[in-house]
């Protein structure tokens, strides 16, 4: 196994050290700039797709409304279609049902109160207030249902006295608009669910990989501030994790509703499993960064295998993302994970103190989470990590039982040799007497 061992420390001038750090920062900035450019390009691609979906859905809703309901100002049908498309991906089907439920609730409350109270400014305010309150009680939160209930109640209470028959067209417009939106996203122009997931997961993968390497560098250089900066970077992942969960919901919606994307279901489920454990790994990295900083601050021993194991775990995360994108078998990822566990075992065998031991334990937990992410069951993942770490420990320090057995053998050999030398110095008289007395013991004495 090729180990990531730090170079031998040489005397370097402060200028050389500063130049080296400047080169590292410049390389990181170039890498981040390239990744940021890729993110912007993918965001532009998704923006163009959603804009095309919204335009197509609005045109289709207006056309169907005119054909079915006759010529007129069918404003709500394209508006409902655009509202369905413009909502967060992964919530479009729910948004459509909320539109329909909100329209029905607004019509029911608006008609009932208009018949009881009549029309007027204060009646309109009362109708809208009761409609929104009822929608909030039903939905439990704000959203399309609440907005449509209030908007429909306004129309019913203000326009019905002058324009009759608004209820049925309003319901039909909602049906046509929502149906057109779902038709576009499911059949006519569905997004690629794997692209959606990859775009959302890329910042999380990049941050976890980069900060694991930063923690490894902090351990090599005994730089506690660098480990703390890595901790802050990982803590900033919360918004990205939220967007990742939304993208996961949206991709699931696409592979469920869009027949053109059904062939992506297996890849989606693989990616979804990876993302579930990626969130756990982000928490593991936070703990690793915190305890690594503490290990450095307490000046505990840090074997060179420990930062090597940390870097190898970061390489495994990077490889796992490539496997998800390219639909490759995770053999390379598994190999890197087990190498990280082996190096962790070697680091423990070299000798660590309490916080260093905690870092190794957390590193093994992260390796187990990665093995689960590529498809292994929890028990199997724990067993594989335990076996790899044990092999690393035995490579550096044999088990105590083997050492005790070897020491016992050595003591027995030493005692045997000592007794033999002692008997040789005495001329073996005991053995001579036994040989003389032997015939007398075996038979009767001669007379």
N, C-alpha and C positions, 0 to 999 in steps of 0.2 A: 504494500500500500504506500503510495506516495504521500508523504506528510507535508503539511504547510508549516515549515519551520522558519522562524525568523533568521535573518542574516546575523552573522556575528557582529557584535557591536564594535565599531571602530571609533576612534577619536575624530569627531567632526567639528568644524568651526560653526559658530552661530549663524554665519552667513550661509553656509552650506545647508544647515538644517532649515533655515527660513526658505531657501530656494526650493528645497525638496517639498516642504509643505505647500508652497505656492503652486508648484507643479501639480500636486495632488488636488488642490482646490480647483485649479483650472480644468483638469481632466473631469472632475465631478461636475463642474458647471457646464462643460460641453455636453456631457452625457445627459444631464437634466434638460438642457436646451433642446437636444434632439428628441428626447421623450416628450417634452412639452409640445414640440411641433407636431409630433404624431397624434397627440391628444387633440390638439386644435383641428387637425385635419379630419379626424374621426367625428368630432363634434359637428363640424361643418357638414359632413356626410349625413349624419343623423338629422340635422336641421333641415337639409334639403328634402330628405325623405318625408319628414313630418309635414313640411309645407306642401309638398305634392299630395300627400294623403288628405290634408285639410281642403285643398282646392278641389280635388276630385270628389270628395264626399259632399261638399257644398253644392257643386254643380249637379251631382246625381240626385241629391235630395230635392233641389228645386225642380228638376225635370220630372221626377216621379210625382211630386206634389201637384204640379200643373196638369199632368196627365190624369191623375186619379181624382183630384178635387176641382178641376177646372181652372180657368185663368183667374188670376187675382194676386194679391200681395201675400204670398205664402212666405212670410219672413221667418217664422219660427222653425220651419223644417231645415233650411240650411244652417240656421243658428244652432239648432240642436246637433246637427252633424258636426259642425266645427267644435262645439263644446265637447263632444265625444272624442274627437281626435286630439284636441288640445290638452285634455287632461293628462295626468301622469301616466306614463306607459305602465301597463300592468293593472290599471284601474278602469279601463275603458268599458268592459262589460258591466262592471258594477255601476259606473257613471251613467250608462244608458238606462239601467233599471231605476236608478235614483231620479233621473229626469222624468221618466214615466210616472213614478210614484209621487214625485213632487207636483207634477201637473194635476194628477187625479186628486190629491189632497187639497190643493189650492182651489180647484173647481168645487169640490164638495163643501168646503168651509165658506167660500165666497158666495155660492148660491144660497146656502142655508141662512147665513147672516143677512144677506141682502133681502131675502124674503121676510125676515123677522124685524130688521131694523130700518130697511129702506136704503137710500143712497145719499151720499153727502161726504164732506171732508172728514168729519169725525167717525162716520161709519167706515170709511176707507181705512183710516188708521187702526180702528178696532179690528177690522177683518184681517188686515196684514199682520198685526201683532198676534192675534190668535192663531193664524195659519203658521207663522214661524215658530211660535211656542209649541204647537202640536207637532210640527216637523222635528223640532229639537228633541222632544220627548220620544218620538218614534225612532229617530236615527241615533240619538245619543251624542251627536256632535254636529258641527257644521259641515256643509258640503252641497252637492248638487240638489239633493232632495230639499234642503231648507231654502236654497235660493229659488228654485222653481216653484215651490209652494207659495213663497211670498210674492214672486212676480206674477204668477197666475191669479192669485187673490186680488192683486191690484187691477189687473185687466178685467176681471169679472165684476169687481165692485164699481169701476169707473166707466167702462165701455158698454157693459150690458144694457144699461138704460137707453142708450142711443143706438146700439148695434146688437141685434138679437142673434142668437145661434153661434156664440163664440166657443162654447164648450167642446162640441164635437170636432170642429176644425183644429182646435188647440191640441186635443188628444191625438188626432191623426197626424198632425205635423210632428209631434213628439215621436210618434212611432216611426214615421218615415225618416226623420233626421237621424234618430238613434240607429235604426236599421241600416241606413246608408253608411254611417260611420263604421259600424261593425263589419259591413260587407267589404269596405275598402281595406281595413286593417287585416281582415282575415283571408280575403280571397284575391282582391285586385292588386294590392300593393303592400304585402306584409313585409315587415323588416326582418333582417337576419338575426335571429335570437342570439347566436354565438357572438356576433359582432357587438351586440348590445352588452352582453355579459363581459366580453373582453375589454371593451371601452371603459366599463365601470370598475372592473377588477384591476386594471393596469396600475392605477396609483397605489392601491393597497399592496400588490405584489412588489412594485418598485420600492416602496417605503420599507417594507419588511426586509427585502433582500439587502438594500443599502444599509439599513441600520444594524443588521446582523454583522455586516462587514465592518461598520464603524465600531461596534462593541468589541469585535476581535482586535481591531487596531488599538483601541483604548486599553485593552488588556496587555497587548504586547508592549505598548509604550508606557504603561502604568499612568494613564491620563484619565483621572476620574471625571474631569470636566467634559471630556469628549463622550464618555459614557452617559453623563447626565444630559448632554445635548441630544444624544440618540434617544433617550427616554422621552424628551419633549417632542421630538419628531414623531414618535410612535403615538403619543397621546393625541397629536393633532389629526389622527386618522378617523375620528368619530364621524365627521361629515361624509368622508369618502365611504365609510362602512354603511351609513344610511343610504347613500345613493346606490351602493352595491345591492342592498336588499331590495330597493325599488326596481332596479334593473332585473334582479332575479325573478321578482313577481311578474314583470313585463314579459320576460323571455318565456316564462311558464305559460302566460296567457297566449303568446304567439304559437308555441308548439302544441297547445291544446285546441285552439280555434282555427288555425290556418292549415288546411290540408297540404299546401305547398311546402310547409315547414315540418311536416310530421316525420320526415326522414332524419331530422335533427334531434329527435327526442332522446336517443341513447346518449349522444354527445352532451345534450343539455343536462341530463341527470348526472353524468360524470362531472361536469363542470360545477353543478349545484353542490354535489358532495364535497368537492374541493373547496368551494367558497365557504361552506359551513365550517370546515376545520381551519380555513384561513383566518377567520375571525378569532378562533381560539388561539391560533399561533400568534396573532397580533398581541393578545394578552400575555402570552408566554414571553414575547420579546420585551414587553414592558418590564416584566419581572426580572428577566435576564439583565437588562440595562441597569435597573436599580441595584441589584445585588452585585453586579460586576463593579459598579462605582463604590459600593461599600467595601468590597474585597480590596480594591486598590487603596481606599482611604485608610483601612486598618493595616495596610502593608503586609498582607498575608502572602504566602508563597503562591506564585502563579506558574505552574508548569507550562512549557511551550506548547504542549499538546492541547491545552485548553483553548487559547485563541484559534488554533488550527481547527478544532472541532466546531467552534462558532462560525468560522468562515465556511467550512464545509456544509453546515446547515443552511447558510445563506445561498450557497450554490445549489443546494437541493430545492429550495423554494423557487429559484429562477428556472431550474430545469423543469419543475412541475408545471409552471405556467406554459412553457414551450410544449410540453406533452399535451396539455389541454387544448392548445390552439391547433396543433398539428395532428391531433388524434393518434398520437404515438403510444406504444406500450411503455409504462413507466419504469422500465428496467434501469435506466440511467438514474432516475430519481431515487429509486430504492437503493441502488448501490451507494449513492452519495449520503443518503440518510444513515445507512449502516456504517459507513466510514466515519461519520460524525459520532455515532454511538461508540465505535471502537476507540476513537481518539479521546472521547470523554472518559472511558474506562482506563486508558493509559494515563491520563492526567490524574485521575484519582489514585492510581497505583504509585505515581511519583511522589504523592504526599501533598495534601491540602489541609487547610484549617476549616473552621465552621462555615464561614461565608463562601469560601471556594467550594466546599462540599455542596452547599445549597445551589450554587451556579451549575454544578455538574448535574444535580438532580433535576433542576428546571430544564437544562439542555436535553436531558433524556426524555422529559415529558414532551418537549417540543418535537423531538424526533418521533415519538409515538404518535402525536397528533398528525404529523406529516404522513406517516405510514397509513393511518386511517383515512387520510385525504385521498390516497391513491387506491383505496379499495380494500384494505385489510381490516378484519374485525378487531375490536379492542383487545381481546385476549391474545390474539395472534400478534398484533403490533407490539404489545408489551413484552411478549416472549422474545420476539426478534430483537428488540432493543436490549433486553436483558442479556441475551446470548452474545450479541456483538460487544456490549460493554464488558461482559465477563471475559471474553476472549482478549480484549485489550488489557484488562487487569492482569490476566495470567501471563501475557507476553512480557510484562514488566516485573511482576512479583508473583511467584508461584503461590498456590494456596497454602495455608498454614498446615493442613493435614499432610501435604506432601513434604513440607519442610520438616515436620516432626518425625515422619516415617524415615526420612533420609538421615536425620540426626540420630534416631534410634539405631539404625543400621550401622552408622559410624561408631556409636558408643559400644555396640555389641562386638564389632570387629576389633575395636581398641582393647576391650576387656579380654577377648580371646587371645590376642597377640601377647598381652601382658602376662596372662597365665602360662602361655607356652614358654615365654622367656624365663619366667620364674621356675618352671619345672626343669628347664634345661640347666639352669644354674645349680639346682639341687641334685642333679644326676639321676632324677626320676627314681628315688628309693622306694617310694610307695608302690610303683608298678612292679619293681623286682620282687618285693615281698609278696605281692599278689600272685605273681607267677610261681613262686616257690610253694605257696600255700594252696595253689589251685588243685593239684592232684589229690592232696589229702582231703579236700572238701568233696571231691567228686566220688571217691571210692572209699572202701574200708582200709584202715592202715595196715601195712604189711607187718607180719609177726614172724 
